[in-house]
């Protein structure tokens, strides 16, 4: 199974050898996931603090 990674500006596409579809992930989604993951690490949460919480609240997500 081969995988290709293609950067199309603000989205990323991963292609596999099987022809079952395509998944695209926007930069904003990766940033949100990284921010949420950072809040799970002791010490990092206090550094990110309000920025991550503000972003999550703007997107309507609940903690």
Order of alpha helices (4+ residues) and beta strands (2+ residues): beta-beta-beta-alpha-alpha
